[in-house]
Amino acid sequence: MPIELYNHDGHRCLMFTDLSDEGGEAVQANQFLIVDDGTGAIIDPGGNLAYNELYMAMTQHFAPSKLSCILASHADPDIIASLDRWMTGTQAKLYISTLWERFAPHFCKPGKTEGRIVGIPDKGMHIKVGRNELVALPGHFMHSEGNFQFWDPVSRILFSGDLGVSLGGEPKRIVTSLPELLPKMEPFHRRYMVSNKVLRLWAGMVKQLPIKMIVPQHGAPLAGPAVGQFIDWVQTLECGIDRLTERDYTIPG
């Protein structure tokens, strides 16, 4: 069953946490359905493990032919490995970084994506969904070279991709105090975020937004005080190339 993150005046944000073989071999991953005025968007639809239930859940809100768009934060398999099936089952276009728009077709049979991939420029863009818009915000090098987060001005939710990830926790529980979650966040962020510089730049950008919730692609959503606590924490975090030395580039013995 999805978790309802927001529901007001026909605009809904739903989060799916357990479609990707939870407890099995695959990493836990979240998928998101935005519903607005008889249409909607899928954010980071995931792999084939997630497809069937996510597709069926979508049909409870609108017909597959009405799906407005599929939004991909980047091009990893846990983000869009199910792309071939979405290209078959809907008429939606895929929005993904211009860096990855020629790589995404590798997930599909020949011709499936022709005319159906929209490259998001590095500076981001506005994407119409129903009566409203989602905003693709630059998230470059916060795991992936061409990376975007998706801001919903109506719900004030930031769908943050791999930033804010926690592993091994309870993804269904909305966290309002960051310290309890840090042990499940810190190892991931130190390895998967490229450098503190990009985190500082990101923090400067999102501090301009009235964020009520940060919802990552793995693990639990952050709300209330945890939003500001996370931004403050991550902008001082030493990570990625900040931590590398010659010891990390030696020929194996």
N, C-alpha and C positions, 0 to 999 in steps of 0.2 A: 504494500500500500504506500502511495506517495505521502510525503509530508507537505502540508500546505504552509508555505512561507508567507503568502499574502493573498488576500481575497477581498476586493472592494470594487464596486461599480463595474462589474464585468471583467475586471483585470485580475488574473490569478497567476501565481508563481508556485509551481509544484516541483518538489525535489524527490528523486528516486535514489535510494541508497543501497539497495540489496539485490540488484538485477545482475551483478557481475560476479557470480560464483563466490559469494561471501563465505569465507571460511575454507575455500578450496585453493586451487593453485593460482588463480588470478588475483591481482591486487584489487582491493575494494575501490570502487569508483562511483561518483555521483553523476546522475543525468538530470537535466532540467527541462521542464515544459512551461513555456509562457503562453497564456491564453488571453486573447483580447478581441472582442467584437467578432466572434465567429471564425477566427483564424488564430495563428500562433507561431511560435518559434521553438525549435529544439536546440538547446545549448549542449555541446559536447555529448552527442548521442551514444558514444561508447562503441564497444565491439559487438560481435554477434551474440554474446551471452546476454546482452541487455535488450536486443532488438525486439523480440516478440512482445514482451510485457509493456515496453515503452510504446510501441506502436498501438497496442490494444488500448492502453490508457489514453492515448491521444484521441482515438476514435470516439471516446466518451464525451469529448468536448467539441469536435468538429470532424468533418470528413477528411480523409487523407489528402484529397485533391485541394483542400483549403489550407494546407500547411504553407505558411508564408516563406519560411527559410530555415535552414540548418546552419547553426553558427559553431565554428570550430576554433577553439583558442589556439590550437596548433595542430600538428599532423601525426601525433603518436597513435599507435593502435588502440589504446584505451580511450582515445578521443573519437576516432572516425573509422575504425576497422569495419564497421557495419555499413559503410557508405554505399556499397553496391546495392544493398537491400533497400535503403532509403531512396536511392535513385530509381529503383524499380517500383516501389510502393507509393511514391508521391511524385508531385511535379515540382517540388521545392528546389530552390537553388542553394548551393553551398557557399557560405561566406567564410573565407580563410585568408590568411596573410598572402600577399603577392609572392612572398618567398616560397610558399608551399603550393600555390595553385596548380603548378605543373607536376607536382609529386602526388597530389591527392588522387588523380585518375588511376594510379597504380593499385588502388583498393578495389577497382571496378573492372567489369568486362569492357572490352573496347567499345567506344562510342557512347557509353552510358552517361558520361559527364559533359558531353559536347554541348556548349552553350549554356551550361548550368553551374559554372563556377564563377563567383565574383571575387576578385582579388581585393583584399582590404589594404589600402595604402598604409605606409608606415605611420602616418600621422593619425590613423583611425578614420572613422566615418559614422554617420547616423544611418540607422537601418529601420525602415518603417515596418511595424508589426501592428496590424489592425488600425485603431485610432491613434496610436502612439508610436514612439520610436525607442529603440535600444541604441546605445552608443558603444561602439567598439573603441576601447581605450588602449593606448600603447602599453604593452607589458613585455617589451623586448628584453631578451636575455634573462628573464625570470623563469628560467628553465630552458626555454627555446629561443632561437635567434629571431624568428618571426612569431611573435606571441601577442595575443590580445585578451583583454578582459572585457566583460560586457556589463555595462551600467544600465540599470532600469530606473529612470527618473521617477516613474510612478510609484513603485514599491520602495524606492531608495535602497535597493539591493545591488551590491557589486558582486557579480559572478566572477571570481578571481582566478580561475584556472588552478595552476599548481602553486600559487602563492597563498599561504594560509593553510596549507595541507597539514593534517595530523594523521598519523598512521597507528593502527592498533587500538583506537578508542571506540567511542560510541557515536557513529555518524548521525544517528537519529536525534541526538540530544543537542539542543542549542546551548552553546556555552556563553556565559556572560562574564566570566572572570578568567583572564588569560593564564595566570600562573599555573593553574591546575593542568593546563593542556601543554605547557612548554616542553615537558619531557618527551611528548609524542610529536612535537613539531621541530625541535631544534636540530636533531641529526639530519632530517630531510632538507631543511633550509640551508644548513651549512654546506651540504653537498650539491644540491640541485640549483641553487641560485648562483649566478655567475660571479657577482661581486657586490660589495657594499655600495659602490657608486650607483648602480642601477636601482638599488633599494632606496637610497636617499632621493633619487630623482622621482621615483614612483611615489614616495611618501609626500613629497612636495606637491605632486599633481593631485592626489586623492584628498588631501586636506582641504581642498577647495570644494569638495562635494559633501552634501548632507547625508552621509551614509548611515543607514539604520542597521544593516547587516552585511557582513562579508561571508560569502558562501564559496568555499573551494571545491575543486573537483574530486578530492579525496578527504574523507573525514568530516568533522562536525562544523556547522555554521557558527560564526561569531556574531554576537549581538550585544547591545547595551554597552557597558564599560569596556568589554573585550575588544570592541572595534578600535577605539583610541589607543588602548593598551598594545594592541598588535602593531599598529602603525608606529608607535613610539619604539617598540622593541625591534622591529625589523629594520628600521632606518639606522640602527647602530650595530647591526649584526655583521661580524666578520664571516665571510663565506666564499665559496668558490675559489677563484684565482687568488684571492687575498691570502689564502692559507697554504698555497703550494710552495714547495721548495725543491731543491735538486734531488732530495730523497724520493720525491714522487716520480722522477724521471730517471730511473736507473735500469740497466739491463738485468733481467731476472737471473739469479745465480743458478 
